[in-house]
Amino acid sequence: MGATPGLREEDLFKPYTLEIRKSHGNKVNNFMHLLPSNLSEKNHHARKLKFMTESGIWQLGPAQIGIFAD
């Protein structure tokens, strides 16, 4: 497809670092605190997923392989 993964400027697919994953978690937590508390759990989850999709966040939390993800 002509694209390469990596951390260089010309690489199209850049892996998430631990720092980026932490910032994503903070963004989602801040968003969740802004939601009204009277929403159902299903609506909370749906809005969380929509926010993650719109923000380009694929996964939350540290990688399964821990510090080796960096």
Buried (B, 14 or more C-beta within 10 A) or exposed (E): EEEEEEEEEEEEEEEBEBEBBBEBBEBBEEBEEEEEEEEEEEEBEEBBEEBBEEEEBEEBEBBEEEEEBB
